[in-house]
């Protein structure tokens, strides 16, 4: 026990140096033992009353929540609908914010710059001699492939592959010499 100098604390079972006991010591400073006991009884009664009020408020709140849920059900308001409306409103609030607008403007500016830069690069590549020669080589190969494509149907090609003679009703078109 600490050696407190107040007369009320001398016979007290509380350690005045602890934070909780120092609050109690400050509340009881100058009170007799009977007055301290009476104060404790008042606080206990007040605590009991406050806890009962809290319980009553919780019960009232629960009843109100049930009533609200019943009204929502009658109105056809579902949890999903409430969520959707909340999300829609939140998105609208976000899009109306200055930060969102500024970010959208910055993104559009960056997009425009990127478009300018890439169009310059693409046009530079397209005008290069190497690209021109490759493009004409691919074009010639494509032309050659499309002109030499067979006019056979899939069934005719399958029969030919399996060694069967082509059917008399479908004659393959004459191929042009290459």
C-alpha positions as CSV (number, residue, x, y, z in Angstrom):
1,X,0.0,0.0,0.0
2,X,1.1,3.5,-0.7
3,X,1.4,6.0,2.0
4,X,-1.3,8.5,1.2
5,X,-1.6,11.6,3.4
6,X,-5.4,12.1,3.1
7,X,-7.3,11.0,6.1
8,X,-9.9,9.1,4.1
9,X,-7.3,7.1,2.2
10,X,-5.4,6.0,5.4
11,X,-7.8,3.2,6.2
12,X,-8.8,2.6,2.5
13,X,-8.3,-0.8,0.9
14,X,-7.5,1.0,-2.4
15,X,-4.1,1.8,-3.9
16,X,-4.3,5.5,-4.7
17,X,-1.4,5.2,-7.1
18,X,-3.3,3.1,-9.6
19,X,-5.4,5.0,-12.2
20,X,-8.7,3.5,-11.2
21,X,-8.2,3.8,-7.5
22,X,-7.0,7.4,-7.9
23,X,-10.3,8.2,-9.5
24,X,-12.2,6.5,-6.7
25,X,-9.9,8.3,-4.2
26,X,-10.6,11.6,-5.8
27,X,-14.4,10.9,-5.6
28,X,-14.2,9.8,-2.0
29,X,-11.8,12.4,-0.8
30,X,-13.1,14.0,2.3
31,X,-16.0,11.5,2.8
32,X,-16.6,9.3,5.8
33,X,-16.8,5.6,5.5
34,X,-20.7,5.8,5.7
35,X,-20.8,8.5,3.1
36,X,-18.6,6.4,0.8
37,X,-20.8,3.4,1.2
38,X,-23.9,5.5,0.5
39,X,-22.2,6.9,-2.7
40,X,-21.4,3.4,-3.8
41,X,-25.0,2.3,-3.3
42,X,-26.2,5.3,-5.4
43,X,-23.8,4.4,-8.2
44,X,-24.9,0.8,-8.2
45,X,-28.6,1.8,-8.4
46,X,-27.8,4.3,-11.2
47,X,-25.8,1.6,-13.0
48,X,-28.6,-0.9,-12.7
49,X,-31.1,1.7,-14.0
50,X,-28.9,2.6,-16.9
51,X,-28.4,-1.1,-17.9
52,X,-32.1,-1.6,-17.8
53,X,-32.6,1.4,-20.0
54,X,-30.0,0.1,-22.5
55,X,-31.8,-3.3,-22.5
56,X,-35.2,-1.6,-23.1
57,X,-33.7,0.5,-25.9
58,X,-32.2,-2.6,-27.6
59,X,-35.7,-4.3,-27.4
60,X,-37.4,-1.2,-28.9
61,X,-34.7,-1.0,-31.7
62,X,-35.2,-4.7,-32.5
63,X,-39.0,-4.2,-32.7
64,X,-38.6,-1.1,-35.0
65,X,-36.1,-3.0,-37.2
66,X,-38.7,-5.9,-37.6
67,X,-41.4,-3.4,-38.4
68,X,-39.3,-1.7,-41.0
69,X,-38.4,-5.0,-42.6
70,X,-42.1,-5.9,-42.8
71,X,-42.9,-2.5,-44.4
72,X,-40.1,-3.0,-46.9
73,X,-41.4,-6.5,-47.7
74,X,-44.9,-5.1,-48.4
75,X,-43.4,-2.4,-50.6
76,X,-41.3,-4.9,-52.5
77,X,-38.0,-3.4,-51.4
78,X,-35.5,-6.3,-51.3
79,X,-32.0,-6.3,-49.9
80,X,-30.6,-6.6,-53.4
81,X,-32.6,-3.6,-54.6
82,X,-31.4,-1.5,-51.6
83,X,-27.8,-2.6,-52.4
84,X,-28.2,-1.7,-56.1
85,X,-29.7,1.7,-55.3
86,X,-26.9,2.4,-52.7
87,X,-24.2,1.3,-55.3
88,X,-25.8,3.5,-58.0
89,X,-26.0,6.5,-55.7
90,X,-22.4,5.9,-54.6
91,X,-21.2,5.6,-58.1
92,X,-23.0,8.8,-59.0
93,X,-21.5,10.6,-56.1
94,X,-18.0,9.3,-57.1
95,X,-18.5,10.5,-60.7
96,X,-19.7,13.9,-59.5
97,X,-16.6,14.4,-57.3
98,X,-13.9,16.8,-58.4
99,X,-11.2,14.1,-58.0
100,X,-12.9,11.7,-60.4
101,X,-13.4,14.5,-63.0
102,X,-9.8,15.5,-62.7
103,X,-8.6,11.9,-63.0
104,X,-10.9,11.3,-66.1
105,X,-9.5,14.5,-67.7
106,X,-5.9,13.3,-67.0
107,X,-6.6,9.9,-68.4
108,X,-8.1,11.4,-71.6
109,X,-5.0,13.6,-72.0
110,X,-2.7,10.6,-71.6
111,X,-4.8,8.6,-74.0
112,X,-4.6,11.4,-76.6
113,X,-0.8,11.7,-76.2
114,X,-0.4,7.9,-76.5
115,X,-2.6,8.0,-79.7
116,X,-0.4,10.7,-81.2
117,X,2.8,8.9,-80.4
118,X,1.7,5.5,-81.6
119,X,0.2,6.9,-84.8
120,X,3.6,8.5,-85.6
121,X,5.4,5.2,-84.9
122,X,2.9,3.2,-87.0
123,X,3.1,5.6,-89.9
124,X,6.9,5.5,-89.7
125,X,6.9,1.7,-89.8
126,X,4.4,1.6,-92.6
127,X,6.5,3.9,-94.7
128,X,9.8,2.1,-94.2
129,X,11.3,0.2,-97.1
130,X,11.5,-3.1,-95.2
131,X,7.8,-3.0,-94.3
132,X,7.0,-2.2,-97.9
133,X,9.0,-5.2,-99.3
134,X,7.5,-7.6,-96.7
135,X,4.0,-6.3,-97.4
136,X,4.4,-6.9,-101.1
137,X,5.9,-10.4,-100.5
138,X,3.0,-11.4,-98.3
139,X,0.5,-9.9,-100.8
140,X,2.0,-12.0,-103.6
141,X,2.0,-15.2,-101.4
142,X,-1.6,-14.6,-100.5
143,X,-2.6,-14.0,-104.2
144,X,-0.8,-17.2,-105.2
145,X,-2.5,-19.2,-102.4
146,X,-6.0,-18.0,-103.2
147,X,-5.7,-18.6,-106.9
148,X,-4.5,-22.2,-106.3
149,X,-7.2,-23.2,-103.9
150,X,-9.1,-26.3,-104.8
151,X,-12.7,-26.2,-105.6
152,X,-13.3,-29.6,-103.9
153,X,-15.8,-30.1,-101.2
154,X,-14.6,-31.6,-97.9
155,X,-16.3,-34.9,-98.7
156,X,-14.5,-35.1,-102.1
157,X,-11.2,-34.4,-100.5
158,X,-11.8,-37.0,-97.8
159,X,-12.7,-39.6,-100.4
160,X,-9.7,-38.8,-102.4
161,X,-7.5,-39.1,-99.4
162,X,-8.9,-42.5,-98.4
163,X,-8.2,-43.8,-101.9
164,X,-11.7,-43.8,-103.2
165,X,-12.3,-42.6,-106.7
166,X,-14.1,-39.3,-107.0
167,X,-17.9,-39.8,-107.4
168,X,-19.3,-39.5,-110.9
169,X,-21.8,-36.9,-109.9
170,X,-19.3,-34.4,-108.7
171,X,-16.4,-33.7,-111.0
172,X,-13.6,-31.6,-109.5
173,X,-13.1,-28.3,-111.2
174,X,-10.1,-28.2,-113.5
175,X,-7.1,-26.7,-111.8
176,X,-5.2,-24.1,-113.5
177,X,-1.6,-25.0,-114.3
178,X,0.9,-23.3,-112.1
